[in-house]
Amino acid sequence: MSVRVLAIMIAVSFFVFVLDLIRREKLTFKYAAGWLLVTGLGVILGIFDQFLTRFAFQLGFQLTSNFIFFAVSSGLIFLSLVLTIFLCQQNERNDRMAQKIALLEQEIREMRDENSSKS
Amino acid sequence: MNDQKVLVIIPAYNESGNIGRVVREVRSSAVACDLVVVNDGSKDNTVSEARAAGAVVLDLPFNLGIGGAVQTGFRYAMVKGYDIACQFDGDGQHDAGFLNTILDPVKAGAADIVVGSRFVGPDLGWQSSLVRRWGIGFFSWLLSALTGTAVTDPTSGFRAFNREAIRVFAEDYPDDFPEPESVMSAKRYGLKCMEVPVKMRPRSHGHSSIRYFRTLYYMIKVTFAILLNRLKQRRSFA
């Protein structure tokens, strides 16, 4: 029983933590929505764990805990793939920006040279 | 010859020992061209030495890798409306005496991309170390098999590009070790590649950016990059 209480407490504190992050604008809604969903689901499943047990059994898992480990690790692998996509996108944008900066700097240099030759 | 505007792009990363000489060599060659050095976030005085030698320098705020540096040059060529871009390495391995050799077929419209090769035609001189030649031979075989065009020196960075190739590569150019992979990209975009014989020199100062070459890492990485490049789609640009 105490394990269950612990699980619910952790799930609730994660949920509250995400809410707080949104409130302090540390998370933008684009990313926060998913986290709210996941932590909210955690709280619900923590309270009504019989659904989880039944669902795990129907999928053929002998132990509910095995199902949880399986589901969570699959979820985390998927999440890290998604994060890698974001990372690549940011990287690409960063490179583009660096190239643009170099080109603009050269343009400024040319304009400055033009001006100084006029005066 | 006709009056097509030519831009020589010289990517440079920590090449203060070579860059001044390279810039002067290109400027004093008989070829009518402008020249731009792309400083790829060097930590030495590559920028000041290149400027002192009279080059326009595009100064990247951090290191992008050779692909990103050369691509910066392509973008500059686009903005400035050059007809032909030529990649010329900043380490002094390339011989400006061969600039016309690689420019002429592009000017004549014989190909979209011309690669200066150490291995085609008569043996003109230095051809790299044995291990590198094996590596080059492998990529040569792989690319020829995949693209159907004979490429004998796929790692050569001594290349000329016409307007169409500039336009494509300004938008979509491989990152890390772009030379072999870009042959695959060229095929994907329907750009015609061609090789001409040139002579190269061993570098005199500093380290090659592909000192990895001895390790299997480079081979595997570029092989994967080439194979994955085949899966990519052709992007369309405005």
HADDOCK unambig.tbl for C-alpha pairs under 7 A between the chains (distance, minus, plus):
assign (segid A and resid 95 and name CA) (segid B and resid 64 and name CA) 6.65 0.50 0.50
assign (segid A and resid 98 and name CA) (segid B and resid 60 and name CA) 5.93 0.50 0.50
assign (segid A and resid 98 and name CA) (segid B and resid 61 and name CA) 6.12 0.50 0.50
assign (segid A and resid 99 and name CA) (segid B and resid 60 and name CA) 6.35 0.50 0.50
assign (segid A and resid 99 and name CA) (segid B and resid 72 and name CA) 5.55 0.50 0.50
assign (segid A and resid 102 and name CA) (segid B and resid 58 and name CA) 5.20 0.50 0.50
assign (segid A and resid 102 and name CA) (segid B and resid 59 and name CA) 5.11 0.50 0.50
assign (segid A and resid 102 and name CA) (segid B and resid 60 and name CA) 5.20 0.50 0.50
assign (segid A and resid 103 and name CA) (segid B and resid 58 and name CA) 6.31 0.50 0.50
assign (segid A and resid 103 and name CA) (segid B and resid 76 and name CA) 6.74 0.50 0.50
assign (segid A and resid 106 and name CA) (segid B and resid 58 and name CA) 6.24 0.50 0.50
